[in-house]
Amino acid sequence: MTESNKDQDITLRIAQQPGADELLARSPLAALVGMLLDQQVPMEWAFSGPYTLAGRMGKDDLDAHEIAAYDPEAFAELFTAKPALHRYPGSMAKRVQQLCQYLVAEYDGDAGAVWSDVSSGAELRKRLNALPGFGTQKAQIFLALLGKQFGVRPAGWREAAGPYGEAGSRRSVADITGPESLAEVRAFKQQAKHAARAAKRAAGQ
């Protein structure tokens, strides 16, 4: 994906589905789309989405130019066809198109160019944060994923990724390397939700 890791054999275990994980490992756009879909659905469902989408488009990879120019209604149908690609397929189809349109306008459709020439973690975070659908947290998580599993490690990348960049953490998809770590990350997320609810209840008393 970058000069530092393009010859590396990257093996992922995020989608928990060989074909989907293989696509994520070789396709920068698939990885970005998976991260975009990763909200309000199980992580493995979100990250298997790019593989399912590519199959429905009759391709073995996603192409930003093709998606950006796709008829919006027809593209939404690719998401809503059963089984749906997301809990909110219509809105997510729109977000994926917006992401690809941005990549075409800013990076000539090359998703990997978002991080291929960055000189610092701060710059990478800024670029990711500028992507449609990528808020601060999503940008930090994807930055951590790039550093931990794709070998994209510009100076200060862990700091730019915030707590998600911590070595040995089990906070996000960046830390998933198999079923065991998936369960650990899911448990962490549940604990965080319970703590947030408890704090909200306490504040309301």
C-alpha positions in Angstrom: 0.0 0.0 0.0 3.0 2.3 0.5 6.6 2.3 -0.5 7.4 0.8 2.9 4.9 -2.1 2.8 3.9 -2.8 -0.8 6.0 -5.9 -1.0 4.9 -7.3 2.4 2.4 -10.2 2.6 -0.3 -8.7 4.6 -2.7 -11.1 6.3 -5.9 -9.8 7.9 -8.5 -11.4 10.2 -10.9 -8.6 10.5 -13.9 -9.7 8.5 -13.4 -13.3 9.6 -14.1 -14.4 6.0 -11.0 -15.3 3.9 -12.2 -13.7 0.7 -13.2 -10.5 2.4 -10.0 -10.2 4.4 -7.9 -10.9 1.3 -9.6 -8.0 -0.5 -9.1 -5.7 2.5 -5.4 -6.6 2.6 -4.8 -5.7 -1.1 -7.3 -2.9 -1.7 -6.9 0.5 -0.1 -10.4 1.5 -1.2 -11.9 -1.7 0.3 -10.2 -0.9 3.6 -11.5 2.7 3.6 -15.0 1.6 2.7 -15.0 -1.1 5.4 -14.0 1.6 7.9 -16.7 3.8 6.7 -19.3 1.1 7.2 -18.1 0.3 10.7 -20.8 1.9 12.7 -24.0 0.5 14.3 -23.2 -3.0 12.9 -20.9 -5.8 14.0 -17.3 -5.1 12.9 -17.0 -8.2 10.8 -20.2 -7.4 9.0 -18.9 -3.9 8.1 -15.6 -5.1 6.8 -17.1 -7.9 4.7 -19.2 -5.2 3.0 -16.6 -4.2 0.4 -16.2 -7.9 -0.7 -19.9 -8.3 -1.1 -20.3 -5.0 -2.9 -17.5 -5.9 -5.3 -19.2 -9.2 -6.0 -22.5 -7.5 -6.7 -20.7 -5.2 -9.1 -19.2 -8.2 -10.9 -15.7 -7.2 -10.0 -12.8 -8.5 -7.8 -12.1 -5.0 -6.4 -13.7 -1.7 -5.9 -13.0 1.2 -8.3 -13.5 4.8 -7.0 -14.1 6.2 -10.5 -16.8 3.6 -11.2 -18.6 4.1 -7.9 -18.4 7.9 -8.0 -20.1 7.9 -11.4 -22.7 5.2 -10.6 -26.4 6.0 -10.8 -27.3 6.8 -7.2 -30.5 4.7 -7.2 -28.9 1.7 -8.8 -26.0 2.0 -6.4 -28.4 2.1 -3.4 -30.0 -1.1 -4.8 -26.6 -2.9 -4.5 -26.7 -2.1 -0.8 -30.4 -2.9 -0.1 -30.5 -6.2 -2.0 -30.8 -9.0 0.5 -28.8 -9.6 2.5 -28.4 -5.9 3.0 -24.8 -4.6 3.2 -25.6 -2.5 6.3 -28.3 -1.8 8.9 -28.9 1.5 7.1 -28.1 0.5 3.5 -29.6 3.5 1.7 -27.7 6.1 3.7 -24.5 4.1 3.6 -24.6 3.7 -0.1 -24.8 7.5 -0.3 -21.8 7.9 2.0 -19.7 5.4 0.0 -20.4 7.3 -3.2 -19.5 10.6 -1.5 -16.3 9.1 -0.3 -15.4 7.9 -3.8 -16.3 11.2 -5.4 -14.0 12.9 -2.9 -11.2 10.5 -3.7 -11.7 11.1 -7.4 -11.6 14.8 -7.0 -8.6 15.0 -4.5 -6.6 11.8 -5.3 -7.5 10.9 -8.8 -9.4 7.9 -7.4 -6.4 6.4 -5.7 -7.4 5.6 -2.1 -3.8 4.6 -1.2 -2.6 8.0 -2.1 -4.3 9.3 1.0 -1.4 7.8 3.0 1.3 6.8 0.6 3.4 10.1 0.8 2.6 11.5 4.3 5.5 12.7 6.4 3.9 12.6 9.8 1.1 11.0 11.8 -0.5 14.4 12.2 -0.7 14.9 8.5 -2.2 11.5 8.0 -4.8 12.1 10.6 -5.7 15.4 8.9 -6.1 13.8 5.6 -8.3 11.0 7.0 -10.4 13.4 8.9 -11.1 15.3 5.7 -12.6 12.2 4.1 -16.5 12.3 3.9 -17.9 10.2 6.8 -14.6 10.2 8.8 -14.9 12.0 12.1 -12.1 12.3 14.5 -12.6 8.9 16.1 -13.0 7.0 12.8 -9.9 8.8 11.5 -7.9 7.8 14.5 -9.0 4.1 14.4 -8.2 3.8 10.7 -4.8 5.5 11.3 -4.1 2.9 14.0 -5.2 0.1 11.7 -2.8 1.4 9.0 0.1 1.5 11.5 -0.6 -1.8 13.3 -1.6 -4.0 10.4 -0.5 -2.4 7.1 2.9 -1.1 8.1 2.0 2.6 7.4 3.9 4.2 10.2 4.9 7.9 9.6 6.6 9.7 12.4 4.2 10.1 15.4 1.6 7.8 14.1 0.8 6.3 17.5 0.3 9.7 19.0 -1.9 10.8 16.1 -4.0 7.7 16.6 -4.6 8.6 20.2 -5.5 5.7 22.5 -6.2 3.5 19.5 -2.5 3.6 18.7 -1.4 2.1 22.0 0.6 -1.1 21.6 -1.2 -4.1 23.0 -4.6 -2.4 23.3 -7.9 -4.0 22.5 -10.0 -1.0 21.7 -10.9 -1.2 18.0 -10.8 -3.0 14.7 -7.1 -2.0 14.5 -6.4 -4.6 17.2 -8.3 -7.5 15.6 -6.0 -10.3 14.4 -8.4 -13.3 14.9 -11.5 -14.6 16.8 -9.9 -14.2 20.2 -8.9 -10.5 19.8 -12.3 -9.8 18.1 -14.0 -11.1 21.3 -11.7 -8.9 23.4 -12.4 -5.8 21.4 -16.1 -6.5 21.5 -15.9 -6.9 25.3 -14.0 -3.6 25.6 -16.6 -1.8 23.5 -19.4 -3.2 25.7 -17.7 -2.1 28.9 -17.2 1.4 27.4 -20.9 1.6 26.6 -22.0 0.5 30.0 -19.6 3.0 31.6 -21.0 5.8 29.4 -24.5 4.9 30.3 -23.7 4.8 34.0 -22.0 8.2 33.8 -25.0 9.7 32.0 -27.4 8.3 34.7 -25.2 9.7 37.5 -25.1 13.1 35.8 -28.8 13.2 35.6 -29.3 12.5 39.3 
